[in-house]
Amino acid sequence: MPHRAQTLIPITTVTFPEIALRTRDAHKLRGYFGELFREHSPLLHNHLESEAGAEGATAVKFRYAYPLVQYKVLDRVPTLVGLGEGATLLTQLFLQIREVQIENDTFPVLSKHIRHERVPIGLARGDGPLDLIEYRFETLWMALNQANYRDYRSYSEQEQQAQLKRVLTSQLLALFREFGLWLEPHERIMVRLSVEERSTQFKNQTMVAFTGGFLTNVVLPDGIGLGKAVSRGFGTLTRMNNGK
């Protein structure tokens, strides 16, 4: 496989500026659009095609790769972000969106905005301190799963920070793999993390999540997410400086 440390990917962002929702309604957006366009692509809901199991039972496979369509509420504005194949899909479906239904409330779509562009992703060019780029988590970053959460709780504060840095680095590498990026042995992701612990409700459970941001030598598209539950709006990033 040819070595690539940076590439351009398509990204489509759809916003509904006249509809105001709460941040925690992002998963309801995902449920609504995933059902509305269920026949179009599993990328919209991360469920692959159902298969008949033993004795005719239906088994649903899940798509565990990085979510290419993400549903968010940012500053109360419902926002859909598509990357790669997901960018093409959102562009195709954009004109069909006439309303948004959240539980028992139906919001007519009077205006919607779409932005489609090609943006860089990967290792920043160069390796000096000026090439570090600052990102802020606009929504809570759910870094930990059940297994590494147990480790996290047993660690000292310094060990916790080191663990979170390892987790973030592995999430960035997983994102690279999704878009066909591979680093040479001498190429390293650098991360300087600055986060604070918070608690949040997720699927009726209290989970540990984090607010704050990080510096890194990685170029990321504005508005994408990192960590767990990215398709539901968690871990959404905003770039804070221009970098290189």
N, C-alpha and C positions, 0 to 999 in steps of 0.2 A: 504493500500500500504506500503510495507516495506521501512524503511528509508534508503536512500542512499545519501551521500553528495559528493561522488566521484566515478567515474566509468572509464572504458577504452572504447574508441570508435575507430572504424576503420577510417582512413583518407587516402585518395589517392591524391597525387599532381602530375599533369602532366605539364611539361614545354616544350616549343619549343624554344631552345636556339638560333637557327639560324634565327629566325624571330624577327624583331624589330618593335614594335608598340609604339603608344603614350598611356599614362595612360588613356586618355579619350576614347580610342578605346575599352575599356573593354566591353561596352554595345554592340558593334558590334560583339565581340566574342560570347557573350551570344545569340545574334540573329542568328548568323551563326550555332552554334552547336545546339541550341534549335530547329532550323528548320531541320537541317541535321538528327537529331535523334528523331524527333518529335514523331514517332510511338513507341519509346522505353519506355519513361517514362515522366510524367508531371514534375518530379523533375528537368528536364533539362531546362525547361523554365517557371516553376511556373504557368502554365495554366493547370487546370484540364480538363477533357473531356468536349467537347462542348455538350450542350443539346438543343434539339428543344424546343423553347418557343412557345408563342401564335402565331397562324397562320403560323407555320413552321419557324419562325425566329430563328436564332441560337444565343444562349446565352453562353458566355464563363465564366466559373467559375475560380476564381483565388485561388491559394494555398497561404494562408496568413501566414503559419507557417515559422519558421526559414529556410532560403534556404539551402538545403543540397548539392547543386552544385553551386559553385561560380566561376565567370569569372573575371580575374584580369590581369592587365599589371603591373609587378613589375620590376623596373629597365629596362624597355623597353622589358621585356620578357613576352610573352603571357603565362598565368598560369591558369590552371583549378584545383580547389580544391573540392573534394567530401568528405562528412562526413556521417557516418552511411550508410544508403541505397545508398546514393550518391557515397560513396567510392567504393562500389561493382559495381555500374553502370559504373563509369569511368574506372575501371579495365577491365570490359567486352568490352567496346567500344574502348579501347586504340588502339588495333591493326588495327582497321578499319579506323583510321584517316590518310588520305593520303595527304590532302592539307587543307589550311585554306584560306577562301575567306573573304576579308574585302572590302565591297563595290565593286569596279571594279577591285581590285587587288587580284590575286590568288597567294598564296605562297605555293610552293611544300614543303612538310614536309620531309626534308632530315634526320633529327634526332629529336627524342623526348625522353624525360626522364620521367620515372614514379617512384614514391616512394610510397609504400603502407606500412602502419604501424598501430599499435594500440597505442593510446596515452591517457594519463589521462586527465580528465576534471572534474572540481568540486572544492569544498572547499579544500584549502591546508591543509595538516596534521599539526596540531599544531596551536597555536594562538599568537605566539610571534612576535616581530618586524622583526626578521630574516626570518620569513616565508612569508613576503611580497615580491611579485614578480613584477618586472617592465616591462611594455609593452609600445611600441611606435607605434603610428599610421603611417604605411607606406603610406597609402593613406588617404585622408580627411575623417574625421568622420562626417557624417550627423546625428547629434543627435536629431534635432528638427523637429516636424511636424508643420503644419500651426497653430494648436491651441496653442501648448506650445511655438511656436515662438513669438506669440503676447504677452504672459506673459513675455517671456525672454526680450523683448524690453522695457517693462515697469519697469523692476527690476533694482535695484542698482547692482553694480559689484559683491558685496558679495552675493546678492540674486541670481544673474545669476550663480555663481559658485555652490551654493547650489542646484539650479535646475538641472544643468548639472550632478552633482553627483547623484541626485535622478534618473535621466534619465538613466545614465550608469548602476546604480545598478539594475534598472528594466529590462534593456536589458540583463544583466548577468543572472538574475532570469528566464527570458524567455528562454534563452539558456539552462539553467539547466532543465527546464520543457521538452524541446524538447528531452532530452536524459534521462528522467525519474528520475531526481535528485530532492529531496525534503529536505529542511532544517528543523531541529527542531527549536522550538521557541528560544532556547538559542544560536543558530548558526546564525551568522551575516556575511554578506558580508561587508568588509571594502574597502573603495576606497579613495585614495588621488590623486586628478586630477590636471594635469598641462597642460592646453591647451590654444591656442590662436585662435582668430576668423579669419576666411578667408571667401572669397566668391567664389562660383563655379557655373558653368552652369550645370543645370540638367533639361532635357526635355525642353530646350529653355527658362528656367527661371533662374534668379539669386537666388541662395540659400546660406544661411549661413552654413558654415561647420567649422570644427576645426582641427588644427594640434597640435601635442604634444604627450602626453602619460599619463600614470597613474600607480600608485602602488596599488596592491590589494592582498588579501589573497586567490585569485582564481587561479587555474591552468587551463590554456587555451592552445589549440594546436596552434603552430606557423602557421601563414598564413590564419587563419579564420578571418571573419569580424564581426563587431558590428555596430548597428545603421540602418538607412534607406539605401536602395539600396545596400545591401550587395552582392546580386547576380551580380551586375554590378561593383563590385570591391571596393566600398567605405568601409572605416572603417577597412582596413586590418591591422592586428596586427603582430608585431614581438616581441618576448620575449627578454629582454635585459640582464637578469641575470639568474643564475641557480635556485635560490630559493630552496625550499625543497619540 
